[in-house]
């Protein structure tokens, strides 16, 4: 049986005022959704629709459901009480601290991951790419626990699982086989971490990563924190391997801090190369402005796909948490000075895998009949207002199913 979503606000275009400023226009519509979660019809709200199996959205704005593209479901302390971070001097010490608690935390991974998933659902996320620790300390325990949590929420989310060698690929001889086991046991993407800073052998680390990825025919998502020339060299070397070994369209660089302090000309040149090899960027928009942002606007202008993620929150790495991917977008827009209607509106694609209600010319392109009925309903007049005001009480629909929180 189909359902009707009545009085849904949709962006329809834009108007230009005499002073040159832009206003996003919107109107009310009824949307018919099939049992399979597909948009069957979109008609003006002035039209009559059946009262049976109809839901009045009361003028709430529909946005594309959000995508959380860099997350760590297995790391959070959510649901187990307050715990501040132990101070450390460097990344190596932080990894040692994490290793000491992995075994105990593994016993509650499904519970903790579920708490994090529920938070994302309440904020409007219907897709999660989660990195999951695979290491000599807990083997595949975190992977099994995260899989159980994700299975509970399958009616409301899709997901990708990255087998993540948080403690290095080369430091422990069993790691390559552990990653292979993870890919046989439900992980869908191969992770990697700082071939220079952690593995201390860029070429060997990259080649082993490529070998495993080719063996299992999976994509690669690399955590790259290394800055400066080392970080840039690592990415450039990988792209050379992508060309040589026919791996185009299968790479994501997470963080990619090595891009941050290059000259704009070099950033643009390298962005063209990434676009040529269809490399994606997964950015977590560092909260501290001491960490210079990577050139997201330059990357997007050259056709590089960029997505945002909240990373881990409330864990041994940070005591803070919001978990709101829209807040990450708000931070990016504030840091980069986006204040006009178009700039705010088009930035929405960073959290929707490129889907925006209006295209760059201000023409309506979403939603469409035959498309997936996945929405976030918010109290806002436009997507620009939603980004700048961070409306609460969001309602997620995933493929025609409303998510209703348990609490």
C-alpha positions as CSV (number, residue, x, y, z in Angstrom):
1,X,0.0,0.0,0.0
2,X,1.4,3.4,-0.9
3,X,1.5,6.3,1.5
4,X,1.1,10.1,1.0
5,X,3.4,12.6,2.6
6,X,1.2,15.7,2.7
7,X,2.3,19.4,2.8
8,X,6.0,18.8,2.3
9,X,8.1,21.9,1.6
10,X,10.4,21.5,-1.4
11,X,12.8,24.0,-2.9
12,X,11.7,25.0,-6.4
13,X,14.1,27.6,-7.6
14,X,15.5,31.0,-6.7
15,X,14.6,34.6,-7.1
16,X,17.0,37.6,-7.5
17,X,16.2,40.9,-5.7
18,X,16.9,44.3,-7.1
19,X,20.0,44.5,-4.9
20,X,21.4,41.3,-6.4
21,X,20.8,39.1,-3.4
22,X,19.3,35.6,-3.9
23,X,16.3,34.0,-2.2
24,X,15.5,30.3,-2.5
25,X,11.9,29.7,-3.5
26,X,9.9,26.8,-2.1
27,X,6.3,25.5,-2.2
28,X,4.2,22.8,-0.6
29,X,3.6,19.4,-2.2
30,X,2.2,16.0,-1.6
31,X,4.6,13.1,-2.2
32,X,3.4,9.6,-2.9
33,X,5.7,6.8,-1.7
34,X,5.4,3.1,-2.7
35,X,5.8,0.2,-0.3
36,X,9.3,-0.3,-1.8
37,X,10.3,3.2,-0.8
38,X,10.2,4.8,-4.2
39,X,8.7,8.3,-5.0
40,X,5.7,7.5,-7.1
41,X,4.2,11.0,-7.5
42,X,4.8,14.7,-6.5
43,X,1.8,16.9,-6.8
44,X,0.8,20.4,-5.7
45,X,-0.5,20.6,-2.1
46,X,-3.6,22.2,-3.4
47,X,-4.6,18.8,-4.9
48,X,-6.7,16.3,-3.0
49,X,-5.1,13.0,-1.8
50,X,-6.5,10.1,0.3
51,X,-6.6,10.5,4.1
52,X,-5.8,6.8,4.6
53,X,-2.1,6.1,5.2
54,X,-1.2,9.8,4.9
55,X,1.2,11.7,7.1
56,X,0.9,15.5,7.4
57,X,4.4,17.0,7.4
58,X,3.0,20.4,8.3
59,X,5.2,22.4,5.9
60,X,8.5,20.9,7.0
61,X,11.3,21.2,4.5
62,X,12.5,18.0,2.9
63,X,16.2,17.6,2.4
64,X,18.1,14.5,1.0
65,X,19.0,12.1,3.8
66,X,22.5,12.7,5.1
67,X,25.6,10.5,4.6
68,X,28.2,10.0,7.4
69,X,31.3,9.1,5.4
70,X,34.0,8.9,8.0
71,X,33.1,7.3,11.3
72,X,34.4,4.9,14.0
73,X,31.4,3.0,15.5
74,X,33.7,0.7,17.5
75,X,35.6,3.4,19.4
76,X,32.9,5.5,21.2
77,X,32.4,5.6,25.0
78,X,28.7,6.4,24.4
79,X,26.4,4.4,26.8
80,X,29.1,3.4,29.3
81,X,29.4,6.7,31.3
82,X,31.8,9.6,31.4
83,X,35.5,9.1,30.7
84,X,38.0,11.9,29.9
85,X,41.0,11.3,27.7
86,X,44.4,10.5,29.2
87,X,47.0,13.1,28.2
88,X,49.7,12.0,25.7
89,X,52.6,13.6,24.0
90,X,52.2,12.2,20.5
91,X,50.2,9.9,18.1
92,X,52.3,6.9,19.1
93,X,51.4,7.3,22.8
94,X,47.7,7.8,21.9
95,X,47.8,4.5,20.0
96,X,49.4,2.8,23.0
97,X,46.6,4.1,25.3
98,X,44.0,2.8,22.9
99,X,45.6,-0.6,22.7
100,X,45.5,-1.0,26.5
101,X,41.7,-0.6,26.6
102,X,40.7,-2.4,23.4
103,X,40.1,-5.8,25.0
104,X,37.7,-4.4,27.7
105,X,35.9,-2.2,25.2
106,X,35.4,-5.1,22.8
107,X,32.9,-6.6,25.2
108,X,30.5,-3.7,24.8
109,X,31.1,-2.8,21.1
110,X,27.6,-3.7,19.9
111,X,26.0,-1.7,22.7
112,X,28.2,1.3,22.1
113,X,28.0,1.2,18.3
114,X,24.2,1.0,18.6
115,X,24.2,4.2,20.7
116,X,26.2,6.0,18.1
117,X,24.0,4.7,15.2
118,X,20.9,5.9,17.0
119,X,22.3,9.4,17.4
120,X,23.1,9.5,13.7
121,X,19.6,8.4,12.8
122,X,18.1,11.1,15.0
123,X,20.3,13.7,13.2
124,X,19.1,12.5,9.7
125,X,21.8,10.1,8.6
126,X,20.8,7.1,6.6
127,X,24.2,5.9,5.4
128,X,27.4,5.3,7.5
129,X,30.9,4.5,6.4
130,X,32.5,3.1,9.5
131,X,36.1,2.3,10.0
132,X,36.6,-0.7,12.4
133,X,39.8,-1.5,14.2
134,X,41.4,-4.8,13.0
135,X,44.6,-5.4,15.0
136,X,46.6,-8.0,16.9
137,X,45.0,-7.0,20.2
138,X,41.3,-7.7,19.5
139,X,41.6,-9.4,16.1
140,X,38.1,-9.3,14.5
141,X,36.1,-8.8,17.8
142,X,35.2,-5.2,16.9
143,X,34.1,-6.1,13.4
144,X,31.8,-8.8,14.7
145,X,30.3,-6.4,17.3
146,X,29.8,-3.6,14.8
147,X,28.2,-6.0,12.3
148,X,25.6,-7.0,14.9
149,X,24.8,-3.4,15.7
150,X,24.4,-2.5,12.0
151,X,22.1,-5.5,11.5
152,X,19.7,-4.1,14.1
153,X,19.2,-0.9,12.2
154,X,19.2,-2.2,8.6
155,X,15.6,-1.0,8.0
156,X,16.9,2.6,8.4
157,X,20.5,2.7,7.1
158,X,22.9,1.5,4.5
159,X,26.5,1.1,5.4
160,X,30.1,0.4,4.4
161,X,32.7,-1.2,6.8
162,X,36.3,-0.3,6.4
163,X,38.8,-2.9,7.8
164,X,41.1,-0.4,9.5
165,X,44.7,-1.1,10.6
166,X,44.7,1.5,13.3
167,X,48.0,0.2,14.8
168,X,49.8,-0.1,11.5
169,X,50.0,-2.5,8.6
170,X,53.7,-3.3,8.8
171,X,54.5,-3.2,12.5
172,X,52.8,-6.5,13.3
173,X,53.5,-9.5,10.9
174,X,50.0,-10.9,11.3
175,X,48.3,-7.7,10.1
176,X,48.0,-8.5,6.4
177,X,46.3,-11.8,7.1
178,X,44.0,-10.2,9.7
179,X,42.9,-7.7,7.1
180,X,42.3,-10.5,4.7
181,X,40.2,-12.3,7.3
182,X,38.2,-9.1,7.9
183,X,37.5,-8.7,4.2
184,X,36.2,-12.3,4.1
185,X,34.1,-11.7,7.2
186,X,32.0,-8.7,6.2
187,X,34.3,-5.7,5.8
188,X,33.6,-4.1,2.4
189,X,36.6,-1.6,2.1
190,X,40.3,-1.9,2.9
191,X,41.6,0.7,5.2
192,X,45.2,2.1,5.5
193,X,47.0,4.5,7.8
194,X,49.9,6.9,7.4
195,X,52.5,4.8,5.4
196,X,55.1,7.3,6.6
197,X,54.2,8.3,10.1
198,X,53.0,4.9,11.3
199,X,54.4,2.2,9.0
200,X,57.6,4.2,8.3
201,X,58.0,2.7,4.8
202,X,55.8,4.5,2.3
203,X,56.5,2.3,-0.8
204,X,56.2,-1.0,1.0
205,X,53.0,0.0,2.9
206,X,51.3,1.3,-0.2
207,X,52.2,-1.7,-2.3
208,X,51.0,-4.2,0.3
209,X,47.7,-2.2,0.6
210,X,47.4,-2.3,-3.2
211,X,48.1,-6.0,-3.3
212,X,45.4,-6.9,-0.8
213,X,42.9,-4.5,-2.5
214,X,43.5,-6.1,-5.8
215,X,43.3,-9.6,-4.3
216,X,39.8,-8.9,-2.9
217,X,38.7,-6.4,-5.5
218,X,37.7,-3.8,-2.9
219,X,38.1,-0.1,-2.6
220,X,40.7,1.6,-0.4
221,X,40.1,4.3,2.2
222,X,43.3,5.8,3.6
223,X,43.7,7.7,6.8
224,X,46.4,10.2,5.9
225,X,47.4,12.5,8.8
226,X,50.9,13.1,7.7
227,X,51.4,16.8,6.8
228,X,53.7,18.7,4.5
229,X,55.8,17.2,1.8
230,X,55.6,13.6,3.3
231,X,51.8,13.6,3.2
232,X,51.8,15.1,-0.3
233,X,54.4,12.6,-1.6
234,X,52.4,9.7,-0.1
235,X,49.2,10.7,-2.0
236,X,51.1,11.4,-5.2
237,X,52.9,8.0,-5.0
238,X,49.6,6.2,-4.6
239,X,48.1,7.9,-7.6
240,X,51.1,6.8,-9.7
241,X,50.3,3.2,-8.5
242,X,46.6,3.7,-9.3
243,X,47.6,4.5,-12.9
244,X,50.1,1.7,-13.2
245,X,47.9,-0.9,-11.7
246,X,44.5,0.1,-13.1
247,X,42.9,1.1,-9.9
248,X,41.0,4.2,-11.0
249,X,37.8,5.1,-9.2
250,X,38.5,3.0,-6.1
251,X,40.3,5.3,-3.7
252,X,39.4,7.7,-0.9
253,X,41.8,9.8,1.0
254,X,40.5,10.5,4.5
255,X,41.8,13.7,6.2
256,X,44.5,14.3,3.5
257,X,46.3,16.9,5.7
258,X,49.2,16.8,3.3
259,X,47.2,19.1,1.0
260,X,46.7,21.9,3.5
261,X,49.9,23.9,3.1
262,X,50.6,23.5,-0.5
263,X,50.4,26.6,-2.7
264,X,47.0,27.2,-4.4
265,X,48.6,26.5,-7.8
266,X,49.9,23.1,-6.6
267,X,46.7,22.3,-4.9
268,X,44.8,23.0,-8.1
269,X,47.2,20.9,-10.1
270,X,47.0,18.0,-7.7
271,X,43.2,18.3,-7.6
272,X,43.1,17.8,-11.4
273,X,45.2,14.6,-11.0
274,X,42.8,13.3,-8.3
275,X,39.9,14.1,-10.5
276,X,41.5,12.2,-13.4
277,X,41.8,9.1,-11.3
278,X,38.4,9.6,-9.6
279,X,39.8,9.8,-6.1
280,X,37.4,10.9,-3.3
281,X,38.2,13.0,-0.2
282,X,36.6,12.2,3.1
283,X,37.1,15.2,5.4
284,X,36.3,15.5,9.1
285,X,36.8,19.4,9.2
286,X,39.1,19.7,12.2
287,X,37.5,21.8,14.9
288,X,40.9,23.3,15.9
289,X,41.8,26.1,13.5
290,X,45.4,25.4,14.4
291,X,45.0,22.6,11.9
292,X,44.7,24.3,8.5
293,X,41.8,23.1,6.5
294,X,42.4,21.3,3.3
295,X,41.4,23.1,0.1
296,X,37.9,21.7,-0.2
297,X,36.6,24.4,-2.5
298,X,39.5,24.0,-4.9
299,X,39.0,20.2,-4.9
300,X,35.3,20.5,-5.7
301,X,35.9,23.1,-8.4
302,X,38.2,20.6,-10.2
303,X,35.6,17.8,-10.0
304,X,36.9,15.9,-7.0
305,X,34.1,14.3,-4.9
306,X,34.4,15.5,-1.3
307,X,32.3,14.2,1.6
308,X,32.2,14.9,5.3
309,X,32.2,12.7,8.4
310,X,32.2,13.2,12.2
311,X,35.1,10.8,12.7
312,X,35.1,9.2,16.2
313,X,33.4,11.1,19.0
314,X,33.6,10.7,22.8
315,X,36.3,8.2,22.8
316,X,40.0,7.9,23.9
317,X,40.9,10.5,21.2
318,X,38.4,13.2,22.3
319,X,36.0,13.8,25.2
320,X,33.7,15.9,23.1
321,X,30.8,14.7,21.0
322,X,28.0,16.1,18.9
323,X,27.7,13.5,16.2
324,X,25.8,15.9,14.0
325,X,27.0,15.8,10.4
326,X,25.1,19.0,9.6
327,X,27.1,20.7,12.4
328,X,30.2,19.6,10.6
329,X,28.9,21.3,7.5
330,X,28.0,24.4,9.5
331,X,31.6,24.5,10.8
332,X,33.0,24.3,7.3
333,X,30.8,27.0,6.0
334,X,31.7,29.3,8.9
335,X,35.4,28.6,8.6
336,X,35.4,29.4,4.9
337,X,33.2,32.4,5.1
338,X,30.2,31.1,3.2
339,X,27.3,33.4,4.0
340,X,25.3,33.9,0.8
341,X,22.3,31.8,-0.2
342,X,23.9,29.9,-3.1
343,X,27.2,29.1,-1.3
344,X,25.4,27.7,1.7
345,X,22.9,25.9,-0.4
346,X,25.4,24.2,-2.7
347,X,27.6,23.1,0.3
348,X,24.8,20.7,1.2
349,X,26.2,18.2,-1.3
350,X,29.1,17.6,1.1
351,X,26.8,15.6,3.4
352,X,24.5,14.1,0.8
353,X,27.0,12.5,-1.6
354,X,26.4,15.4,-4.0
355,X,22.6,15.5,-4.0
356,X,21.1,19.0,-3.7
357,X,17.5,20.0,-4.3
358,X,18.7,22.8,-6.7
359,X,21.6,22.6,-9.1
360,X,24.2,25.4,-9.5
361,X,21.8,27.3,-11.8
362,X,19.1,27.3,-9.2
363,X,16.9,24.7,-11.0
364,X,15.1,22.0,-9.2
365,X,16.6,18.6,-9.6
366,X,15.5,16.7,-6.5
367,X,13.4,14.9,-5.5
368,X,12.2,13.1,-8.7
369,X,9.5,10.5,-9.5
370,X,11.2,7.1,-9.5
371,X,13.9,8.2,-7.0
372,X,14.5,6.8,-3.6
373,X,12.2,8.1,-0.9
374,X,14.9,9.0,1.7
375,X,14.4,12.4,3.3
376,X,15.3,14.5,6.4
377,X,12.3,16.7,7.3
378,X,13.3,19.9,9.2
379,X,11.8,23.2,10.3
380,X,13.4,25.5,7.8
381,X,12.5,27.6,4.7
382,X,15.5,26.4,2.7
383,X,18.6,24.2,2.8
384,X,20.7,27.4,3.4
385,X,18.7,28.2,6.5
386,X,19.0,24.6,7.7
387,X,22.8,24.7,7.4
388,X,23.1,28.1,9.2
389,X,20.5,27.4,11.9
390,X,20.9,23.6,12.6
391,X,17.3,22.8,13.2
392,X,16.5,20.2,15.9
393,X,13.7,17.6,15.9
394,X,14.6,16.2,12.6
395,X,12.6,13.4,11.1
396,X,14.4,10.7,9.0
397,X,12.7,8.6,6.3
398,X,14.8,5.9,4.8
399,X,13.4,4.2,1.7
400,X,9.9,5.0,2.8
401,X,10.3,4.0,6.4
402,X,10.2,6.6,9.2
403,X,12.8,6.2,11.9
404,X,11.2,6.6,15.4
405,X,13.6,6.8,18.3
406,X,13.1,4.4,21.2
407,X,13.4,7.1,23.8
